[in-house]
């Protein structure tokens, strides 16, 4: 997909707010289109390529926009804290670890098919770097494991709430939901599948089929209904993921720099040198989580044991954006 002239004009001549608005609107529109199982995995790959046009711009011409990202694009954590203060009788939050915008169509279609009222659909941003612990800390938890067995405590930002964090089958999750007014439920899928598939040659393809299976499973929607009964429910994630197996290969000095800096990852803590490259191949970001160097755009490189075909923590749209779906059921 080529970026049309009007959009390109906004990206190059508009303010950071205008540029990110265009990027977010178009990315969400592409990701929200309905899906059918017979289209998998090809349609998911095609959409990745469409969104890749914006990643290409951000990596080659508009890399300075990444310095404004966290100030302009609403963070999931900030939105949750604000939403939790809304005067609903009861609330529930379902965090699907590592869920990306690719999986949004299954949630939209499933909500409609199962009689939920859809209140809001949006894309929000992860922490930078886009990792689980950073998101948990932004909400006032030490880590996601703190939520296990109602261990969330009284110092996090989403008070009051019963909490849980598991990777159990959906049917087993249903029995964990009691009559508490407010719930925070952090499920370890699909991140567990992302890491399981990351070493495979067809990681995105395998994950796309698994996501369709999981998010159309009647037991998943029974679990969602259990959470939403009597409560306003938000489904979101801590971060997305990059289909790095489909990224272009870096070579020469660029590949050597990326390998030395990031090994098999996509970020490195500390005030590290981003190298002499123009356009840059890594960007230093300073956030509430400290200073980190993040891999920029869609590149992969050879590393010991092989570079993963699915990863997160760097700067590409589908790894730093999360879906936000707000639903209820009478």
Secondary structure, DSSP 8 states (H G I E B T S, - for coil): ----HHHHHHHHHS-HHHHHHHHHHHHHHHHHS---GGGTTHHHHHHHHHHHHHHHHHHHT-GGGGGGHHHHS-BHHHHHHHHHTS--S-EEEEEETT--GGGHHHHHHHHHHTT-EEEEEEEEE--SS--HHHHHHHTT-S-GGGGGGG---SSSSS-S-EEEEE---HHHHHTT--S-S-EEEEE-TTHHHHHHHTTSTTHHHHHHHHHHHHHT-HHHHHHHHHHHBTSEEEEE-S---B-GGGSEE--HHHHHHHHHHHTTSSEEESS----S-SS-SEEEEEETTEEEEEEBSSEE---TT---SSB-SSB-HHHHEEEEEEEEB-
